[in-house]
Amino acid sequence: MPKVQLVELFAHGLGVIDNARLELGAGFNVITGETGAGKTLLLGALGLSLGGDVSASRFALSSDTRTAAVFVRSGDEEIVVSREATSSGRLRSSLNGAPSSVEALRALAQELVVIHGQRDSLNLRSQSEIVRLIDRSGAVNTEDLDAVRRCLRESRQLRGNFGGDAMSREREFDYTVYQLSELDAATITSASELDETLAELTRLTTLREGQAALVTVLTLFDAEGDDAVLSQFARALSQLPEGVAYDSVRDNLRGALIQAREAMHELSALADPEVFDETVTQELEERADALQRIARKYGGTIETALATRDDLRSHLERLTSEADRLSGLDEEIRDLEGREVTLARRVRQDRVDAATHLTDAVRAQLARVALANASLRFVVEGDDGADAEILFTPNPGRPEGPLATLASGGELSRVLLAISLVTASEDVVAVFDEVDAGLGGQVAQQIGECLSEVGRRQQVLAVTHLATVAARADHHFVIEKFIEAGVTRTVVRALSGSDRVNEIARMLAGDEMTVESRALAQQMIENPPEVRTGADFSR
């Protein structure tokens, strides 16, 4: 029983599809219908629900477009994914009824569905998907390598938190010691020392400038030379004429001169050469420069510099205390690196062997999917073989190249069918869009056999135009288009009994069904050719 099944698919307002609801079953499900009826649109609805990036021109989205898909995983877990057009023309995404991102839907889609279509993106373009197929087919066990790599990442991260490898840590230790020595040498007394130093320097500078101005004033007023203000005052006073009329003025001027001389004596008392020490000012300037340099280098302020000093002390203590432990960690990392190389070589060889085995197995299926002349091989490179790709050539003697580049749309679909015959997984639903395009006769019958065979191991949903393919399905749906009141509409029906016989007959003979075509259709449904089960390529 497959672990994942698509149980319901719904589409509304998508191109010619008004309303369509499919209730799918286990095994091989097929969708048929006339050209243009909307078969591929139904697969487009599935892709849209799973976060597909589709254009409005291709899928004819409308303002009321809604799509939804319901999956059941492991028998009881129900998963509902949906997209709905908004009034702005954008698509709203939901997961189990709750708003979701389109990225979340796309990530979930990789766990649920693999779509093989001529226009859809190919999962096998991803190296990881190719490697997954190789590992599964060859039972390649990477648990030991994965565990070693996890330990290696954790150990490297831990070492990185402590400064990296031994040489890096030594450089960090030396630089930490240098910074701490520089801060300790600064002997900062407090967070406010720079402000206090600058304030004292400002006070002394103001005092120095005041003493210089005082000396200048004393020189101008009372110097020994004849140019002094008081000397000139005294000379001018002595030249006043004698007489009673001048006595009063002379007395006032003489009193002013006496007061001026007394004021000069007071100023002279304030002039103290010892009050200003140039050496102290120079020391303060040098201290301010040193503190400012430390502040600029360690955070912009003395406070942050002190905080940095404390942090550096703690860091140095940690580096010192962890030295022995980190030395052991270096040795552990070297041991893990050696184990990684050994295990990677072993995994690479296992993947080389698995790729060779898988190549042979898929090549054996190419004729069944109408690629008898094509060649394909799985190639692995890299230390552990994780650089994987599929090389392909459709014709003998022609150069091979990447599958997604050289294969046409039809070839691509059939190659994926051949791979599915070998690697079918019950963990996902396989969807095939017109894998039988351009084929007929015995080849088409073989494609039907292949799809039926894959459906025995995983749920399959396919669109087909061929009766021989549709007749092999376990569940058959038809999409029909009609015009009602000038409006094109579609309807989707699950077919059984005579309805299914009629649809197979239509696919055989067209609209002009005959007794013979219905009889042949009945025979194809009731007595399908013997299914040639593929060999078991698991190891």
C-alpha positions in Angstrom: 0.0 0.0 0.0 1.6 3.4 -1.0 2.4 5.6 1.9 1.2 8.7 0.0 -2.0 8.9 -2.0 -3.8 11.8 -3.8 -7.4 11.2 -2.8 -9.1 14.3 -4.2 -8.4 17.0 -6.8 -10.6 20.1 -7.2 -10.5 23.0 -9.8 -12.8 25.9 -10.3 -12.5 28.8 -12.8 -9.4 27.4 -14.4 -9.5 27.9 -18.2 -12.5 25.9 -19.6 -12.9 24.2 -16.3 -15.9 25.6 -14.4 -16.0 23.0 -11.6 -14.1 19.7 -11.5 -13.7 17.2 -8.7 -11.8 13.9 -9.0 -11.9 11.3 -6.2 -8.8 9.2 -7.1 -8.0 5.7 -6.0 -4.9 3.6 -5.4 -2.9 2.2 -8.3 -3.1 3.6 -11.9 -5.5 6.5 -12.4 -6.0 7.9 -15.9 -7.7 11.0 -17.3 -8.9 11.0 -20.9 -11.0 13.3 -23.1 -11.1 15.1 -26.4 -8.3 17.5 -27.3 -8.9 20.9 -25.7 -11.3 19.5 -23.1 -8.9 20.4 -20.2 -7.1 17.2 -19.3 -3.7 18.9 -18.9 -5.5 21.7 -17.0 -6.4 19.2 -14.3 -2.7 18.4 -13.8 -2.1 22.2 -13.9 -4.6 22.5 -11.0 -2.6 20.0 -9.1 0.7 21.8 -9.8 -1.0 25.1 -8.9 -2.2 23.7 -5.5 1.3 22.6 -4.7 2.8 26.1 -5.2 3.5 25.9 -9.0 4.6 29.1 -10.6 2.2 29.2 -13.5 1.3 32.1 -15.8 -2.3 33.3 -16.3 -1.9 33.0 -20.1 -1.1 29.3 -19.9 -3.7 28.3 -17.3 -6.2 31.1 -17.9 -6.6 32.1 -14.3 -9.7 34.1 -13.5 -10.7 36.3 -10.6 -12.4 33.3 -8.9 -9.9 30.6 -9.6 -9.6 28.0 -6.8 -7.7 24.8 -6.8 -7.2 22.2 -4.0 -5.6 18.8 -3.6 -6.2 16.4 -0.7 -3.5 13.8 0.2 -3.4 11.0 2.7 0.0 10.0 4.1 0.8 6.9 6.1 -2.8 5.9 6.1 -4.2 8.5 8.5 -2.5 11.9 8.0 -4.6 14.2 5.8 -2.9 17.1 4.0 -4.9 19.7 2.1 -3.1 22.2 -0.1 -5.0 24.9 -2.0 -4.6 28.2 -3.9 -7.2 30.8 -4.4 -7.3 34.0 -6.5 -7.7 37.3 -4.6 -9.4 40.5 -5.8 -5.9 41.9 -6.5 -5.2 39.1 -8.9 -2.7 37.4 -6.7 -3.0 33.8 -5.4 -3.5 33.1 -1.7 -1.9 29.8 -0.5 -3.3 27.6 2.3 -2.2 24.4 4.0 -4.8 22.5 5.9 -7.1 25.5 5.9 -4.5 27.9 7.4 -2.7 30.6 5.4 0.6 29.5 4.1 3.5 30.6 1.9 4.0 29.4 -1.6 7.5 28.3 -0.6 6.0 26.1 2.1 3.7 24.4 -0.4 6.6 23.9 -2.8 8.7 22.3 -0.1 5.8 20.0 0.8 5.2 19.1 -2.9 8.7 17.5 -3.0 7.6 15.1 -0.3 4.3 14.2 -2.0 4.5 14.3 -5.7 6.8 13.9 -8.7 5.4 15.3 -11.9 6.8 14.0 -15.2 5.6 16.3 -17.9 6.9 17.7 -21.1 6.5 21.3 -19.9 6.9 20.8 -16.1 10.2 21.2 -14.3 12.1 17.9 -13.9 12.9 16.8 -10.4 16.0 15.0 -11.7 17.6 18.3 -12.6 18.4 18.4 -8.9 21.7 16.7 -7.9 20.2 15.8 -4.6 17.3 13.9 -6.2 19.6 12.0 -8.5 21.8 11.1 -5.5 18.7 10.0 -3.6 17.7 7.6 -6.4 21.2 6.2 -6.6 21.4 5.7 -2.8 18.0 4.1 -2.7 18.7 1.7 -5.6 22.0 0.6 -4.2 21.0 0.7 -0.5 23.9 3.2 0.0 24.3 3.9 3.7 25.6 7.4 4.5 24.7 7.4 8.2 28.3 7.1 9.5 29.5 9.8 7.1 26.6 12.1 8.0 27.2 11.6 11.7 30.9 12.4 11.3 30.1 15.5 9.3 27.6 16.7 12.0 30.2 16.2 14.7 32.8 18.0 12.5 30.5 21.0 12.0 29.7 21.2 15.7 33.4 20.9 16.6 34.5 23.5 14.1 31.7 25.9 15.3 32.8 25.4 18.9 36.4 26.0 18.0 35.3 29.1 16.0 33.6 30.5 19.1 36.9 30.4 20.8 39.0 32.0 18.1 39.5 29.2 15.5 42.5 26.9 15.2 45.6 27.0 17.3 47.4 29.6 15.3 44.4 31.9 15.2 43.9 31.5 18.9 47.5 32.3 19.6 47.2 35.5 17.5 44.0 36.4 19.4 45.7 35.7 22.8 48.6 37.9 21.9 46.4 40.7 20.7 44.2 40.5 23.8 47.3 40.7 26.0 48.5 43.7 24.0 45.2 45.6 24.3 44.9 44.8 28.0 48.4 45.9 28.6 47.7 49.2 26.9 44.6 49.8 29.0 46.4 48.8 32.2 49.3 51.1 31.4 46.9 54.0 31.0 46.1 53.6 34.8 42.7 55.2 34.4 41.5 56.1 37.9 37.8 56.6 37.1 35.3 57.0 34.3 35.3 60.8 35.0 39.1 61.2 35.0 39.3 62.8 31.5 36.5 65.3 32.3 38.3 66.2 35.6 41.6 66.6 33.8 40.2 68.8 31.1 38.4 70.9 33.8 41.6 71.5 35.7 43.5 72.2 32.6 40.9 74.8 31.7 41.2 76.4 35.1 45.0 76.7 35.0 44.9 78.0 31.4 42.5 80.7 32.5 44.8 81.6 35.5 47.8 81.7 33.2 46.0 84.0 30.9 44.9 86.2 33.8 48.5 86.6 35.2 49.7 87.6 31.8 47.0 90.3 31.4 47.8 91.6 35.0 51.5 92.1 34.1 50.5 94.0 31.0 48.2 96.3 33.0 50.8 97.0 35.7 53.4 97.8 33.0 51.1 100.2 31.3 50.1 102.0 34.5 53.1 102.0 36.7 56.3 101.0 34.9 59.6 102.7 35.6 59.7 104.3 32.2 58.4 107.8 31.4 55.7 106.3 29.2 53.8 104.7 32.1 50.3 106.1 32.6 50.8 107.2 36.2 54.1 108.9 35.3 52.5 110.9 32.6 49.7 111.7 35.0 52.1 113.1 37.6 54.0 115.1 35.0 50.8 116.6 33.7 49.7 117.5 37.2 52.9 119.2 37.9 52.4 121.5 35.0 49.1 123.0 36.4 49.5 126.8 36.9 49.8 128.2 40.4 47.0 130.1 41.9 44.0 129.9 44.2 41.7 129.3 41.2 43.5 126.0 40.4 44.0 124.7 43.9 40.7 122.8 44.1 41.3 121.1 40.7 44.9 120.3 41.7 43.8 118.7 44.9 41.2 116.5 43.2 43.7 115.4 40.6 46.4 114.7 43.2 43.8 112.6 45.1 43.0 110.6 42.0 46.7 110.0 41.4 47.1 108.7 45.0 44.1 106.4 44.6 45.5 105.1 41.3 48.9 104.3 42.9 47.1 102.5 45.7 45.1 100.5 43.2 48.3 99.6 41.4 49.8 98.4 44.7 46.7 96.2 45.2 47.1 94.8 41.6 50.8 94.2 42.2 49.9 92.1 45.3 47.7 89.9 43.1 50.5 89.2 40.7 52.1 86.0 42.0 54.6 84.3 39.7 54.5 81.1 41.9 50.7 80.6 41.4 51.2 79.2 37.9 53.4 76.1 37.2 54.0 75.5 33.5 55.2 71.9 34.3 51.8 71.1 35.9 50.0 72.4 32.8 52.2 70.3 30.5 51.6 67.2 32.5 47.8 67.8 32.4 47.9 68.3 28.7 49.9 65.1 28.2 47.4 63.2 30.4 44.4 64.6 28.6 46.0 63.5 25.2 46.7 60.0 26.5 43.1 59.6 27.9 41.5 60.9 24.7 43.6 58.5 22.6 42.5 55.6 24.8 38.9 56.7 24.6 38.9 57.0 20.8 40.5 53.5 20.4 38.2 51.7 22.9 34.6 52.8 22.3 34.6 56.6 22.3 34.6 57.3 26.0 36.6 56.5 29.1 33.6 54.6 30.5 33.5 52.3 27.4 37.3 51.9 27.6 37.0 50.7 31.2 34.2 48.3 30.2 36.4 47.0 27.4 39.2 46.5 29.9 37.0 44.3 32.1 35.7 42.3 29.0 39.3 41.7 27.9 40.3 40.5 31.3 37.4 38.0 31.2 38.2 37.0 27.7 41.9 36.4 28.5 40.9 34.3 31.5 38.6 32.2 29.3 41.3 31.8 26.6 43.8 30.7 29.3 41.3 28.3 31.0 40.2 26.8 27.7 43.7 26.3 26.3 44.0 22.6 27.2 40.4 21.8 26.2 40.9 23.5 22.8 44.1 21.8 22.2 42.2 18.5 22.6 39.5 19.9 20.3 42.1 20.5 17.6 43.1 16.9 17.8 39.5 15.8 17.7 38.9 17.8 14.6 41.9 16.4 12.9 40.7 12.9 13.7 37.2 13.7 12.4 38.6 15.1 9.2 40.6 11.9 8.6 37.5 9.8 9.3 35.5 12.0 6.9 37.9 11.4 4.1 37.9 7.6 4.7 34.1 7.4 4.9 33.6 9.7 1.9 35.8 7.4 -0.3 33.8 4.4 0.9 30.4 6.2 0.1 31.7 7.3 -3.3 32.7 3.8 -4.2 29.3 2.5 -3.1 27.6 5.2 -5.2 29.7 4.4 -8.2 28.7 0.7 -7.9 25.0 1.7 -7.4 25.1 4.1 -10.3 26.5 1.4 -12.5 23.8 -1.0 -11.4 21.1 1.5 -11.8 22.3 2.5 -15.2 22.1 -1.2 -16.4 18.6 -1.5 -14.8 17.2 1.6 -16.5 18.8 0.8 -19.8 17.0 -2.5 -19.7 13.7 -0.6 -19.6 14.4 1.9 -22.4 13.0 -0.4 -25.2 9.8 -0.7 -23.3 9.3 3.0 -23.4 10.1 3.4 -27.1 13.7 4.5 -26.6 15.4 1.3 -27.9 18.2 3.3 -29.6 18.8 5.7 -26.7 21.6 5.4 -24.2 21.6 6.7 -20.6 23.9 6.5 -17.6 24.2 7.7 -14.1 27.5 9.5 -13.3 28.8 10.4 -9.8 31.7 12.7 -9.0 33.1 14.5 -6.0 34.8 13.3 -2.8 31.7 11.4 -1.7 30.0 11.0 -5.1 27.4 13.6 -4.3 28.0 15.4 -7.6 25.7 13.3 -9.7 24.0 13.7 -13.1 22.2 11.7 -15.7 23.9 11.6 -19.2 21.8 10.8 -22.2 21.9 10.5 -25.9 18.8 9.6 -28.0 20.7 8.2 -31.0 23.7 5.8 -31.3 27.0 7.4 -32.1 25.9 10.9 -31.0 27.6 12.7 -28.1 25.9 12.3 -24.7 25.0 15.2 -22.5 22.7 16.1 -19.5 19.4 14.4 -19.8 17.4 17.7 -19.3 19.3 19.3 -22.1 19.4 16.6 -24.8 16.0 14.9 -24.3 12.9 16.2 -26.0 9.7 16.6 -24.0 8.4 13.2 -25.0 11.8 11.5 -24.5 12.1 13.1 -21.2 8.7 11.8 -20.0 9.5 8.3 -21.2 13.0 8.3 -19.6 11.3 9.2 -16.3 8.9 6.3 -16.8 11.8 4.0 -17.4 13.4 5.2 -14.2 10.1 4.9 -12.4 9.9 1.2 -13.4 13.1 0.7 -11.5 12.9 3.1 -8.7 9.1 3.6 -8.1 8.7 4.8 -4.5 5.6 4.3 -2.4 6.5 7.6 -0.6 5.3 9.8 -3.5 2.6 10.1 -6.1 3.8 9.8 -9.7 2.1 12.1 -12.3 2.7 11.6 -16.1 1.4 14.2 -18.5 1.0 12.7 -22.0 4.0 10.4 -21.7 2.6 8.5 -24.7 2.4 11.5 -27.0 3.2 10.6 -30.6 3.2 6.9 -30.0 0.8 4.1 -31.1 0.5 0.4 -31.7 2.6 -2.0 -29.8 4.7 0.8 -28.3 1.6 2.5 -26.8 0.6 -0.9 -25.4 4.0 -1.2 -23.7 3.6 2.3 -22.2 0.3 1.2 -20.7 1.9 -1.9 -19.3 4.7 0.2 -17.8 2.3 2.7 -16.1 0.2 -0.2 -14.8 3.3 -1.8 -13.4 4.5 1.4 -11.7 1.0 1.7 -10.3 1.4 -1.5 -8.4 4.1 0.1 -6.2 3.0 3.8 -6.1 -0.1 5.7 -7.0 0.0 6.9 -10.6 -2.0 9.7 -12.3 -1.7 10.0 -16.1 -3.2 12.0 -19.0 -3.5 10.0 -22.2 -5.0 10.0 -25.7 -4.4 6.3 -26.3 -7.0 3.6 -25.7 -4.4 1.0 -25.0 -3.0 3.1 -22.1 -6.4 4.0 -20.7 -7.6 0.4 -20.8 -4.8 -0.6 -18.3 -5.9 1.9 -15.6 -7.4 0.9 -12.3 -9.5 4.1 -12.2 -10.7 6.0 -15.3 -11.8 9.7 -15.5 -13.1 11.5 -18.5 -13.3 15.3 -19.0 -15.9 16.4 -21.5 -16.5 19.8 -23.0 -19.9 21.2 -24.1 -21.5 24.5 -24.9 -24.5 25.7 -22.9 -26.2 29.0 -23.7 -23.2 30.1 -25.6 -20.8 29.3 -22.8 -18.2 26.6 -22.9 -18.3 24.3 -19.9 -16.7 21.1 -18.8 -17.6 18.1 -16.6 -15.4 15.4 -15.2 -16.8 11.9 -14.5 -15.5 8.7 -13.1 -16.1 6.0 -15.6 -17.1 2.4 -15.0 -19.1 -0.3 -16.8 -20.5 0.6 -20.2 -19.5 4.3 -19.8 -15.9 3.2 -19.7 -16.3 0.8 -22.6 -17.8 3.7 -24.6 -15.0 6.0 -23.8 -12.3 3.4 -24.8 -14.3 2.8 -28.0 -14.4 6.5 -28.7 -10.6 6.7 -28.3 -10.3 3.8 -30.7 -12.7 4.9 -33.4 -13.6 8.5 -32.8 -17.2 9.7 -32.6 -18.3 7.1 -35.1 -18.4 4.2 -32.6 -19.2 0.8 -34.0 -20.2 -2.5 -32.5 -16.7 -3.7 -33.4 -15.0 -0.8 -31.6 -17.1 -1.4 -28.5 -16.4 -5.1 -28.5 -12.6 -4.4 -28.9 -12.8 -1.9 -26.0 -14.6 -4.5 -23.8 -11.9 -7.0 -24.6 -9.1 -4.6 -23.9 -10.6 -3.8 -20.5 -11.4 -7.4 -19.5 -8.4 -9.2 -21.0 -5.4 -6.9 -21.0 -2.2 -8.3 -22.4 0.0 -10.1 -19.9 1.9 -7.5 -17.8 5.6 -8.0 -18.0 6.7 -7.2 -14.5 10.1 -5.6 -14.4 13.0 -7.3 -12.6 13.7 -6.5 -9.0 16.7 -4.2 -9.1 16.8 -3.4 -5.4 19.8 -4.6 -3.5 
